[in-house]
Amino acid sequence: MILMGLEISSMGVNCYIVGCEETREVAVIDPGGNARAILNMLKENDLKAVYIINTHGHIDHIGANKGVKDATGAQILIHEADAKMLVNSASNLSFLMGSGVTSPAADRLLKDGDKIKIGNTVELDVIHTPGHSPGGVCLKTDDIIFVGDTLFQGSIGRTDFPGGSYNQLIQNIKNKLLCYDDDVIAYPGHGPATTIGFERKHNPFL
């Protein structure tokens, strides 16, 4: 499996590239900004982006959707509950930054339990974990899980944005993430990677 990451420094967002060694087809998860850096990484590693997957619709996770899609033709995937955020600057909160950024509309709307096949060898399981946003999702494959802004090392996502819910987020983390083995690696939307076991034992919110 191909797995790469880069931090979009202007937004402090972790963008991940995951895909199939055999076909070199990949998904770009949360291209929050700096499309040029993402495209350079794809080119330098001879990778073909077939999907852009947004774990949720806030501006810091969708900012480079258009740039990456225009250059690669990749399909944009997002949970149905956050789909409007792609095309509405008020919903994705970019209006707060005075930028009014939007993304092309989704090519595919995700639901809990969906599977995203990448190439011949990688399949991502879609886990709906609302609380940070109504359509927040996590994406699991093998012993890793991309958790977006649902869970951080020693913390959790903010719940004070429109559509957020602290109780909902905590319940989803406990019921849908802590059910996995301790050694499952969690890759968050911000900050360092962690493990389910570490968060189970040390996260003060849990």
GULUM-125524 format. One record per residue: residue in three letters; chain; x, y negated, z of N, C-alpha, C in turn. Coordinates in nm, 3 decimals. Layout:
R type mol      nX      nY      nZ     caX     caY     caZ      cX      cY      cZ
R  ALA   A       X       Y       Z       X       Y       Z       X       Y       Z
...
END
This chain:
R type mol      nX      nY      nZ     caX     caY     caZ      cX      cY      cZ
R  MET   A   0.084   0.120   0.000   0.000   0.000   0.000   0.086  -0.124   0.000
R  ILE   A   0.049  -0.221  -0.079   0.114  -0.352  -0.081   0.051  -0.439   0.027
R  LEU   A   0.135  -0.501   0.109   0.085  -0.594   0.210   0.184  -0.707   0.226
R  MET   A   0.140  -0.827   0.196   0.224  -0.946   0.209   0.143  -1.056   0.276
R  GLY   A   0.212  -1.147   0.338   0.144  -1.258   0.402   0.222  -1.386   0.384
R  LEU   A   0.151  -1.498   0.383   0.217  -1.628   0.384   0.129  -1.725   0.460
R  GLU   A   0.193  -1.816   0.529   0.118  -1.916   0.605   0.101  -2.040   0.520
R  ILE   A  -0.022  -2.084   0.506  -0.050  -2.208   0.435  -0.030  -2.320   0.536
R  SER   A   0.090  -2.379   0.534   0.133  -2.465   0.644   0.044  -2.587   0.664
R  SER   A  -0.009  -2.644   0.556  -0.089  -2.764   0.571  -0.217  -2.737   0.651
R  MET   A  -0.263  -2.613   0.648  -0.385  -2.575   0.719  -0.356  -2.479   0.834
R  GLY   A  -0.235  -2.426   0.842  -0.202  -2.330   0.945  -0.277  -2.199   0.932
R  VAL   A  -0.311  -2.163   0.809  -0.389  -2.043   0.784  -0.300  -1.933   0.728
R  ASN   A  -0.325  -1.810   0.774  -0.256  -1.694   0.719  -0.332  -1.643   0.597
R  CYS   A  -0.265  -1.640   0.484  -0.319  -1.580   0.362  -0.251  -1.446   0.343
R  TYR   A  -0.329  -1.343   0.313  -0.275  -1.208   0.296  -0.300  -1.157   0.155
R  ILE   A  -0.205  -1.082   0.106  -0.217  -1.015  -0.023  -0.207  -0.866   0.002
R  VAL   A  -0.310  -0.791  -0.033  -0.312  -0.647  -0.006  -0.359  -0.575  -0.131
R  GLY   A  -0.296  -0.461  -0.160  -0.338  -0.391  -0.280  -0.267  -0.260  -0.304
R  CYS   A  -0.276  -0.216  -0.429  -0.237  -0.082  -0.471  -0.098  -0.080  -0.532
R  GLU   A  -0.011   0.003  -0.479   0.125   0.017  -0.532   0.124   0.069  -0.676
R  GLU   A   0.031   0.157  -0.706   0.030   0.222  -0.837  -0.008   0.125  -0.949
R  THR   A  -0.117   0.051  -0.929  -0.168  -0.035  -1.034  -0.120  -0.179  -1.023
R  ARG   A  -0.065  -0.218  -0.907  -0.023  -0.355  -0.876  -0.141  -0.450  -0.870
R  GLU   A  -0.262  -0.395  -0.857  -0.380  -0.477  -0.839  -0.395  -0.512  -0.690
R  VAL   A  -0.429  -0.637  -0.663  -0.435  -0.682  -0.523  -0.557  -0.772  -0.501
R  ALA   A  -0.589  -0.786  -0.373  -0.686  -0.887  -0.328  -0.610  -0.994  -0.252
R  VAL   A  -0.648  -1.118  -0.273  -0.593  -1.231  -0.197  -0.697  -1.266  -0.092
R  ILE   A  -0.660  -1.249   0.034  -0.752  -1.272   0.144  -0.727  -1.411   0.204
R  ASP   A  -0.828  -1.494   0.202  -0.825  -1.628   0.262  -0.717  -1.720   0.203
R  PRO   A  -0.728  -1.751   0.074  -0.636  -1.850   0.016  -0.677  -1.991   0.057
R  GLY   A  -0.631  -2.034   0.172  -0.679  -2.158   0.231  -0.625  -2.284   0.166
R  GLY   A  -0.516  -2.272   0.094  -0.456  -2.388   0.029  -0.330  -2.345  -0.042
R  ASN   A  -0.264  -2.440  -0.109  -0.137  -2.416  -0.177  -0.147  -2.300  -0.277
R  ALA   A  -0.234  -2.318  -0.374  -0.252  -2.216  -0.477  -0.120  -2.184  -0.546
R  ARG   A  -0.036  -2.284  -0.564   0.091  -2.262  -0.635   0.178  -2.159  -0.563
R  ALA   A   0.187  -2.168  -0.430   0.268  -2.072  -0.354   0.210  -1.931  -0.367
R  ILE   A   0.078  -1.921  -0.363   0.014  -1.790  -0.376   0.040  -1.732  -0.515
R  LEU   A   0.023  -1.814  -0.617   0.044  -1.768  -0.754   0.190  -1.731  -0.779
R  ASN   A   0.282  -1.806  -0.719   0.423  -1.772  -0.733   0.453  -1.636  -0.670
R  MET   A   0.392  -1.608  -0.554   0.414  -1.479  -0.490   0.360  -1.365  -0.577
R  LEU   A   0.245  -1.388  -0.636   0.190  -1.287  -0.725   0.283  -1.262  -0.844
R  LYS   A   0.330  -1.368  -0.905   0.415  -1.356  -1.023   0.548  -1.290  -0.989
R  GLU   A   0.609  -1.335  -0.879   0.741  -1.282  -0.841   0.736  -1.132  -0.810
R  ASN   A   0.621  -1.084  -0.768   0.608  -0.942  -0.730   0.529  -0.861  -0.832
R  ASP   A   0.505  -0.921  -0.950   0.435  -0.853  -1.058   0.302  -0.797  -1.012
R  LEU   A   0.221  -0.883  -0.951   0.092  -0.841  -0.896  -0.021  -0.907  -0.974
R  LYS   A  -0.131  -0.835  -0.986  -0.250  -0.885  -1.053  -0.362  -0.901  -0.951
R  ALA   A  -0.404  -1.024  -0.928  -0.513  -1.049  -0.833  -0.646  -1.017  -0.901
R  VAL   A  -0.718  -0.922  -0.845  -0.851  -0.887  -0.899  -0.963  -0.940  -0.809
R  TYR   A  -0.930  -0.966  -0.682  -1.029  -1.020  -0.589  -0.970  -1.134  -0.507
R  ILE   A  -1.053  -1.230  -0.476  -1.028  -1.329  -0.371  -1.135  -1.302  -0.265
R  ILE   A  -1.092  -1.265  -0.145  -1.187  -1.232  -0.040  -1.177  -1.337   0.071
R  ASN   A  -1.287  -1.402   0.098  -1.292  -1.499   0.208  -1.355  -1.433   0.329
R  THR   A  -1.281  -1.431   0.442  -1.338  -1.373   0.564  -1.451  -1.458   0.619
R  HIS   A  -1.453  -1.585   0.581  -1.565  -1.674   0.610  -1.550  -1.798   0.525
R  GLY   A  -1.644  -1.893   0.537  -1.651  -2.000   0.440  -1.596  -2.135   0.480
R  HIS   A  -1.524  -2.145   0.591  -1.469  -2.275   0.630  -1.358  -2.319   0.534
R  ILE   A  -1.343  -2.449   0.521  -1.253  -2.506   0.421  -1.110  -2.454   0.431
R  ASP   A  -1.062  -2.431   0.554  -0.922  -2.389   0.567  -0.899  -2.246   0.519
R  HIS   A  -1.006  -2.175   0.482  -0.992  -2.040   0.430  -1.032  -2.026   0.283
R  ILE   A  -1.086  -2.132   0.225  -1.132  -2.124   0.086  -1.067  -2.229  -0.004
R  GLY   A  -0.979  -2.312   0.050  -0.928  -2.429  -0.022  -0.862  -2.401  -0.155
R  ALA   A  -0.798  -2.285  -0.169  -0.729  -2.252  -0.294  -0.807  -2.153  -0.379
R  ASN   A  -0.932  -2.127  -0.345  -1.012  -2.034  -0.425  -1.011  -2.071  -0.573
R  LYS   A  -1.040  -2.197  -0.602  -1.051  -2.240  -0.741  -0.918  -2.225  -0.815
R  GLY   A  -0.809  -2.269  -0.752  -0.680  -2.260  -0.818  -0.639  -2.118  -0.850
R  VAL   A  -0.662  -2.028  -0.754  -0.625  -1.889  -0.776  -0.718  -1.823  -0.877
R  LYS   A  -0.847  -1.852  -0.867  -0.943  -1.794  -0.963  -0.917  -1.842  -1.105
R  ASP   A  -0.894  -1.972  -1.120  -0.869  -2.027  -1.254  -0.747  -1.963  -1.319
R  ALA   A  -0.645  -1.934  -1.240  -0.520  -1.880  -1.294  -0.524  -1.729  -1.317
R  THR   A  -0.608  -1.659  -1.241  -0.603  -1.512  -1.244  -0.732  -1.447  -1.293
R  GLY   A  -0.843  -1.519  -1.285  -0.972  -1.459  -1.318  -1.028  -1.369  -1.210
R  ALA   A  -0.966  -1.370  -1.091  -1.010  -1.283  -0.981  -1.152  -1.318  -0.939
R  GLN   A  -1.227  -1.216  -0.898  -1.362  -1.236  -0.848  -1.358  -1.284  -0.703
R  ILE   A  -1.448  -1.376  -0.671  -1.458  -1.427  -0.534  -1.564  -1.347  -0.459
R  LEU   A  -1.524  -1.295  -0.342  -1.613  -1.216  -0.257  -1.626  -1.282  -0.121
R  ILE   A  -1.749  -1.293  -0.072  -1.774  -1.350   0.060  -1.906  -1.293   0.110
R  HIS   A  -1.922  -1.289   0.242  -2.049  -1.240   0.295  -2.163  -1.332   0.254
R  GLU   A  -2.277  -1.273   0.231  -2.392  -1.347   0.180  -2.432  -1.464   0.271
R  ALA   A  -2.411  -1.450   0.402  -2.452  -1.556   0.495  -2.364  -1.680   0.489
R  ASP   A  -2.243  -1.667   0.432  -2.153  -1.781   0.419  -2.140  -1.829   0.275
R  ALA   A  -2.215  -1.769   0.183  -2.197  -1.799   0.041  -2.217  -1.947   0.010
R  LYS   A  -2.314  -2.011   0.077  -2.341  -2.152   0.047  -2.224  -2.242   0.084
R  MET   A  -2.139  -2.198   0.177  -2.026  -2.279   0.217  -1.927  -2.301   0.102
R  LEU   A  -1.923  -2.209   0.009  -1.830  -2.223  -0.102  -1.861  -2.347  -0.185
R  VAL   A  -1.986  -2.377  -0.200  -2.026  -2.481  -0.295  -2.081  -2.606  -0.227
R  ASN   A  -2.072  -2.612  -0.095  -2.128  -2.724  -0.020  -2.024  -2.776   0.079
R  SER   A  -1.976  -2.897   0.057  -1.867  -2.951   0.140  -1.913  -2.980   0.283
R  ALA   A  -2.043  -3.004   0.301  -2.093  -3.024   0.437  -2.091  -2.891   0.513
R  SER   A  -2.131  -2.785   0.447  -2.134  -2.653   0.512  -1.994  -2.600   0.541
R  ASN   A  -1.898  -2.624   0.451  -1.763  -2.570   0.473  -1.675  -2.661   0.556
R  LEU   A  -1.730  -2.775   0.596  -1.666  -2.870   0.689  -1.556  -2.954   0.625
R  SER   A  -1.538  -2.945   0.495  -1.433  -3.027   0.432  -1.470  -3.175   0.436
R  PHE   A  -1.601  -3.206   0.446  -1.641  -3.345   0.452  -1.585  -3.414   0.576
R  LEU   A  -1.559  -3.336   0.682  -1.502  -3.394   0.803  -1.360  -3.445   0.779
R  MET   A  -1.294  -3.388   0.677  -1.157  -3.429   0.644  -1.158  -3.534   0.533
R  GLY   A  -1.276  -3.573   0.489  -1.287  -3.673   0.384  -1.248  -3.623   0.247
R  SER   A  -1.248  -3.489   0.228  -1.199  -3.435   0.101  -1.310  -3.383   0.011
R  GLY   A  -1.418  -3.335   0.067  -1.527  -3.284  -0.014  -1.489  -3.168  -0.104
R  VAL   A  -1.407  -3.076  -0.055  -1.359  -2.963  -0.135  -1.467  -2.856  -0.147
R  THR   A  -1.481  -2.803  -0.266  -1.569  -2.688  -0.287  -1.495  -2.582  -0.366
R  SER   A  -1.558  -2.467  -0.378  -1.502  -2.351  -0.447  -1.600  -2.309  -0.555
R  PRO   A  -1.553  -2.236  -0.653  -1.651  -2.171  -0.741  -1.742  -2.081  -0.659
R  ALA   A  -1.862  -2.058  -0.708  -1.956  -1.971  -0.638  -1.905  -1.828  -0.633
R  ALA   A  -1.960  -1.752  -0.541  -1.919  -1.612  -0.525  -1.959  -1.529  -0.647
R  ASP   A  -1.871  -1.436  -0.681  -1.903  -1.338  -0.784  -1.971  -1.215  -0.725
R  ARG   A  -1.945  -1.191  -0.597  -2.006  -1.076  -0.530  -2.033  -1.113  -0.385
R  LEU   A  -2.152  -1.084  -0.338  -2.189  -1.110  -0.200  -2.174  -0.982  -0.118
R  LEU   A  -2.106  -0.996  -0.005  -2.077  -0.880   0.079  -2.181  -0.861   0.188
R  LYS   A  -2.194  -0.737   0.229  -2.279  -0.700   0.341  -2.202  -0.605   0.432
R  ASP   A  -2.247  -0.594   0.556  -2.185  -0.500   0.650  -2.189  -0.359   0.593
R  GLY   A  -2.075  -0.290   0.599  -2.069  -0.154   0.550  -2.025  -0.140   0.406
R  ASP   A  -2.014  -0.252   0.334  -1.965  -0.245   0.196  -1.821  -0.197   0.192
R  LYS   A  -1.781  -0.144   0.078  -1.644  -0.102   0.056  -1.591  -0.173  -0.068
R  ILE   A  -1.467  -0.220  -0.058  -1.402  -0.292  -0.168  -1.284  -0.207  -0.213
R  LYS   A  -1.292  -0.153  -0.333  -1.187  -0.067  -0.386  -1.087  -0.153  -0.464
R  ILE   A  -0.959  -0.137  -0.431  -0.854  -0.212  -0.499  -0.759  -0.111  -0.562
R  GLY   A  -0.754  -0.109  -0.694  -0.669  -0.014  -0.763  -0.711   0.129  -0.734
R  ASN   A  -0.611   0.217  -0.726  -0.638   0.360  -0.706  -0.629   0.404  -0.561
R  THR   A  -0.567   0.322  -0.475  -0.528   0.375  -0.344  -0.579   0.298  -0.223
R  VAL   A  -0.638   0.181  -0.242  -0.675   0.098  -0.128  -0.826   0.074  -0.128
R  GLU   A  -0.885   0.090  -0.011  -1.026   0.062   0.007  -1.045  -0.015   0.136
R  LEU   A  -1.110  -0.129   0.129  -1.137  -0.211   0.246  -1.280  -0.191   0.291
R  ASP   A  -1.299  -0.163   0.419  -1.432  -0.154   0.478  -1.473  -0.291   0.531
R  VAL   A  -1.590  -0.337   0.493  -1.639  -0.468   0.534  -1.716  -0.454   0.665
R  ILE   A  -1.672  -0.530   0.767  -1.734  -0.528   0.899  -1.787  -0.669   0.927
R  HIS   A  -1.917  -0.684   0.936  -1.977  -0.815   0.960  -1.964  -0.850   1.107
R  THR   A  -1.892  -0.958   1.137  -1.868  -0.999   1.276  -1.903  -1.147   1.295
R  PRO   A  -2.029  -1.184   1.281  -2.067  -1.324   1.299  -2.043  -1.373   1.440
R  GLY   A  -2.033  -1.504   1.452  -2.006  -1.567   1.581  -1.923  -1.691   1.560
R  HIS   A  -1.813  -1.678   1.483  -1.737  -1.795   1.441  -1.812  -1.866   1.329
R  SER   A  -1.867  -1.788   1.240  -1.958  -1.838   1.137  -2.062  -1.729   1.111
R  PRO   A  -2.175  -1.763   1.050  -2.279  -1.662   1.030  -2.235  -1.545   0.943
R  GLY   A  -2.145  -1.570   0.849  -2.104  -1.464   0.757  -1.962  -1.417   0.776
R  GLY   A  -1.907  -1.434   0.895  -1.771  -1.388   0.920  -1.759  -1.237   0.905
R  VAL   A  -1.650  -1.193   0.841  -1.626  -1.049   0.826  -1.483  -1.015   0.863
R  CYS   A  -1.464  -0.889   0.899  -1.331  -0.830   0.912  -1.319  -0.722   0.806
R  LEU   A  -1.196  -0.690   0.768  -1.171  -0.596   0.659  -1.071  -0.492   0.707
R  LYS   A  -1.113  -0.364   0.709  -1.027  -0.259   0.765  -0.984  -0.160   0.658
R  THR   A  -0.859  -0.121   0.664  -0.808  -0.013   0.582  -0.698   0.058   0.658
R  ASP   A  -0.703   0.190   0.661  -0.603   0.270   0.734  -0.593   0.220   0.879
R  ASP   A  -0.472   0.186   0.922  -0.453   0.144   1.061  -0.432  -0.006   1.075
R  ILE   A  -0.488  -0.083   0.980  -0.479  -0.229   0.990  -0.617  -0.289   0.968
R  ILE   A  -0.636  -0.408   1.023  -0.763  -0.476   1.007  -0.737  -0.627   0.998
R  PHE   A  -0.794  -0.688   0.896  -0.784  -0.833   0.877  -0.905  -0.895   0.948
R  VAL   A  -0.877  -0.974   1.051  -0.985  -1.017   1.140  -1.027  -1.163   1.121
R  GLY   A  -0.970  -1.232   1.023  -1.010  -1.370   0.998  -1.001  -1.454   1.124
R  ASP   A  -1.105  -1.532   1.151  -1.107  -1.615   1.272  -1.197  -1.554   1.379
R  THR   A  -1.220  -1.424   1.370  -1.297  -1.355   1.473  -1.214  -1.336   1.599
R  LEU   A  -1.089  -1.294   1.581  -1.003  -1.257   1.694  -0.863  -1.307   1.668
R  PHE   A  -0.799  -1.361   1.773  -0.659  -1.403   1.766  -0.580  -1.335   1.876
R  GLN   A  -0.450  -1.345   1.867  -0.367  -1.291   1.976  -0.397  -1.370   2.103
R  GLY   A  -0.458  -1.305   2.199  -0.490  -1.368   2.326  -0.605  -1.466   2.322
R  SER   A  -0.680  -1.468   2.214  -0.789  -1.565   2.205  -0.895  -1.514   2.107
R  ILE   A  -0.994  -1.600   2.081  -1.102  -1.569   1.988  -1.129  -1.692   1.904
R  GLY   A  -1.210  -1.676   1.801  -1.243  -1.788   1.715  -1.331  -1.889   1.784
R  ARG   A  -1.327  -2.011   1.734  -1.414  -2.116   1.786  -1.560  -2.082   1.758
R  THR   A  -1.646  -2.125   1.848  -1.789  -2.099   1.828  -1.872  -2.228   1.835
R  ASP   A  -1.804  -2.343   1.827  -1.875  -2.470   1.839  -1.907  -2.534   1.704
R  PHE   A  -1.876  -2.465   1.595  -1.916  -2.514   1.464  -2.061  -2.475   1.436
R  PRO   A  -2.126  -2.542   1.341  -2.263  -2.503   1.306  -2.272  -2.354   1.269
R  GLY   A  -2.370  -2.287   1.327  -2.387  -2.144   1.300  -2.305  -2.054   1.389
R  GLY   A  -2.226  -2.112   1.479  -2.144  -2.032   1.569  -2.222  -1.986   1.692
R  SER   A  -2.173  -1.878   1.752  -2.238  -1.826   1.873  -2.135  -1.750   1.955
R  TYR   A  -2.106  -1.802   2.074  -2.007  -1.737   2.161  -2.053  -1.596   2.198
R  ASN   A  -2.176  -1.581   2.241  -2.224  -1.449   2.284  -2.220  -1.349   2.169
R  GLN   A  -2.259  -1.393   2.052  -2.258  -1.306   1.935  -2.116  -1.263   1.900
R  LEU   A  -2.023  -1.358   1.905  -1.884  -1.326   1.871  -1.826  -1.225   1.969
R  ILE   A  -1.845  -1.246   2.098  -1.792  -1.155   2.199  -1.851  -1.015   2.181
R  GLN   A  -1.979  -1.005   2.158  -2.042  -0.875   2.140  -1.991  -0.805   2.016
R  ASN   A  -1.970  -0.879   1.909  -1.918  -0.817   1.787  -1.774  -0.770   1.803
R  ILE   A  -1.693  -0.846   1.874  -1.556  -0.802   1.899  -1.556  -0.674   1.982
R  LYS   A  -1.636  -0.674   2.086  -1.638  -0.557   2.175  -1.695  -0.433   2.105
R  ASN   A  -1.801  -0.453   2.027  -1.870  -0.339   1.967  -1.812  -0.294   1.834
R  LYS   A  -1.752  -0.388   1.759  -1.710  -0.355   1.623  -1.559  -0.353   1.602
R  LEU   A  -1.483  -0.409   1.698  -1.337  -0.409   1.684  -1.269  -0.326   1.792
R  LEU   A  -1.313  -0.342   1.916  -1.247  -0.268   2.024  -1.278  -0.119   2.019
R  CYS   A  -1.362  -0.078   1.928  -1.389   0.065   1.910  -1.274   0.136   1.841
R  TYR   A  -1.181   0.060   1.782  -1.069   0.122   1.711  -0.955   0.156   1.807
R  ASP   A  -0.866   0.241   1.762  -0.753   0.287   1.843  -0.662   0.171   1.881
R  ASP   A  -0.591   0.188   1.990  -0.503   0.082   2.040  -0.397   0.040   1.941
R  ASP   A  -0.350   0.132   1.856  -0.238   0.101   1.768  -0.281   0.038   1.635
R  VAL   A  -0.410   0.013   1.617  -0.454  -0.056   1.496  -0.405  -0.201   1.500
R  ILE   A  -0.339  -0.244   1.393  -0.281  -0.378   1.386  -0.386  -0.475   1.334
R  ALA   A  -0.403  -0.586   1.404  -0.499  -0.689   1.364  -0.424  -0.809   1.309
R  TYR   A  -0.458  -0.846   1.186  -0.398  -0.961   1.120  -0.499  -1.076   1.119
R  PRO   A  -0.475  -1.180   1.199  -0.574  -1.288   1.213  -0.555  -1.399   1.110
R  GLY   A  -0.655  -1.487   1.106  -0.648  -1.600   1.015  -0.551  -1.708   1.057
R  HIS   A  -0.512  -1.709   1.183  -0.415  -1.805   1.235  -0.328  -1.733   1.338
R  GLY   A  -0.200  -1.767   1.341  -0.112  -1.714   1.444  -0.061  -1.574   1.413
R  PRO   A   0.011  -1.515   1.510   0.078  -1.388   1.488  -0.017  -1.268   1.489
R  ALA   A   0.030  -1.160   1.430  -0.044  -1.034   1.434  -0.047  -0.980   1.576
R  THR   A  -0.142  -0.894   1.602  -0.156  -0.832   1.734  -0.206  -0.690   1.714
R  THR   A  -0.242  -0.625   1.821  -0.300  -0.491   1.811  -0.430  -0.487   1.891
R  ILE   A  -0.514  -0.393   1.854  -0.639  -0.377   1.927  -0.611  -0.343   2.074
R  GLY   A  -0.511  -0.261   2.097  -0.476  -0.224   2.234  -0.432  -0.342   2.317
R  PHE   A  -0.350  -0.430   2.259  -0.303  -0.548   2.332  -0.420  -0.637   2.369
R  GLU   A  -0.511  -0.658   2.274  -0.624  -0.746   2.302  -0.719  -0.683   2.403
R  ARG   A  -0.736  -0.554   2.395  -0.823  -0.485   2.491  -0.772  -0.506   2.634
R  LYS   A  -0.640  -0.506   2.651  -0.581  -0.515   2.784  -0.553  -0.656   2.831
R  HIS   A  -0.524  -0.747   2.736  -0.469  -0.877   2.778  -0.549  -0.998   2.734
R  ASN   A  -0.646  -0.982   2.646  -0.720  -1.099   2.599  -0.815  -1.147   2.709
R  PRO   A  -0.797  -1.270   2.759  -0.878  -1.317   2.873  -1.026  -1.333   2.839
R  PHE   A  -1.060  -1.342   2.711  -1.200  -1.357   2.673  -1.273  -1.223   2.673
R  LEU   A  -1.197  -1.113   2.677  -1.258  -0.982   2.663  -1.254  -0.902   2.792
END
